[in-house]
Amino acid sequence: MKVDQLIAKADIMISATIDKVWEALTNPDKIKLYMFGSTVKSNWTKGSAITWEGEWQGKPYTDKGKILEVVPNKKLQYSHFSPLSETEDKPENYHTVTIELQQKGNQTSVYLTQDRNETEEEKQHSQKNWEMMLGNLKKVVEKQHTVDTHS
């Protein structure tokens, strides 16, 4: 199977407005809560750098990428490279992660894809991680949403 067909996909419905979900996707304090403790740095403008720092399974890491597209409350796309992948830091070893949002009544649909998985196993592993991350995102946003609507 060709690498361009091995796309990890994950989606979830979140009981919150699209602007609350978007804010969680671009606020480093919130990102840290649902993305396995990563400290994310970016100014969220097209062409700017993005980095993730943290510890994964006891190993410190600094992942990096570039913001490819930003459409507030609709789409966030960035490239991503992790030295933990033990591949060379060159463009063809960067994944592209695309997150698309859509308001559906009082819920927000979040659809995420990650390309350039080398094997079916790598695709499944990535998909599992993204599903876990989106589940954490849902918990963080819905907990915040409950606090906002009951305060």
N, C-alpha and C positions, 0 to 999 in steps of 0.2 A: 504494500500500500504506500502511496506517495505521502510524503510528510505534510503537504498542504491539505490532505484529507483527514489528518489526525488532529482534529480540533476538539479540545476539551470544552464542554458546555455545562453551564449551571444556571439555574434560574430559581426565583423565589418570589412569593407575594408578601409584601410587608404592609401591615395595617397602619399606614401613616401617609401623610401627604408627600408628594414628590420633592418638595423643597426640603423637608426634614431628611429624606433619604439622601438627597444630593449633599446636604450639609455634612452628613455622616461620612460620605465618600471623600470629602475634600477637607475635613477638619482633622489635623494630626492628633489631637487629643482623643477624638472619637475613634479614629483609625486604630490607635494603639489598643483600644478596648476589644476590637473584633478581629484584628489581623495579627494574632499570635504575639502581641506585645511589640510589634514593629514601631520604631520611630521613623515617621515619614517626613521628608523635607521636599517641598516644591512650592512654586508660586502659582501653579495651576494655569499657566498660560502656554499656548501652543509653542512648541520649540524649546521650552525650558526643561531643565534637568529635574529628575525626581530620584530620590534615594530612599532606601529602606534599610534601617539598621536594627539589629537585635541579636538574639541568640536562638539557634534552632538545634534541638537535640544536643545541647551542651557546646555547640560551636558558634562563636560570634561570626556575624556576617554583615557585609555591606553590599546590598544589591543596588543596581542603578538602571536608569533608563531615561527616556525622553517623553515629554507630553506630546502626543501626536495630534490630538483633537480634543477640544473642550467646547461643548454646547451645554451651557448651564441648564440643569433640570432635565436633560435629555441624554447626553452621551459624553463619556469620558474614555479616551483611548490613549494608551501609553505603551512604550516598549519596555521590556524588562530583561535584565541579565543578572544571573546569580553566579558568583564565583564558586559556590558550593556545587554547581552542576559539573564542575571539573572540565569544562569545555573552554576553548580559547575565546577571549573577549574580542569578537568580531561580529559585524552586523548580522550574518546569517545564523548566529547563535542566540540572538535576542528573540524572545517571544513578543507577540503583540497581544495585549489584553484590551478587550473592548467591553465596556459596561454601558448598557442602554436601559433607560428608564421610561416607563409609560404609566400615566395615571389611569387607573381603572376604578371608577367610583371613588370610594374612600380608601382605596388601597393603591400601592405602587408596585408595578411589576419590574423586577430587576433581572436582566438577561445578560450573562457574561460569557465571553468566549476567549480562549487562549490558543493561538496557533503554534505551529512549528514544534509539535511533539514528535520525537524521533521514532517512537514505537507505540504500539497499542497499549503496552504496560505503562509507558510514560504518560500517555493521554489519560488513562484510567486514574493514575496517581494524581495528576494535576486536577482532574475533574473532582476527585474526592476531596482534595484540599480546598478547591473553590467552593464546593457545596458546604463544607464545614465553615468556611469564612462567611459565606452568605447567611448561613444559619446564625452565626454570631452577630452579623450585621443586623439581622431581623430582631434579635433579642435586644441589642443596644438601642436601636431606633424605636421599637415598640415600648420599651421601658421608659425612654425619654418622652415619647408621645403620651404615655399614660400620666407621667408627672406633669407635663404641660397642660393636659386637658383637665386635670383634677386639682390644679393649684389655684 
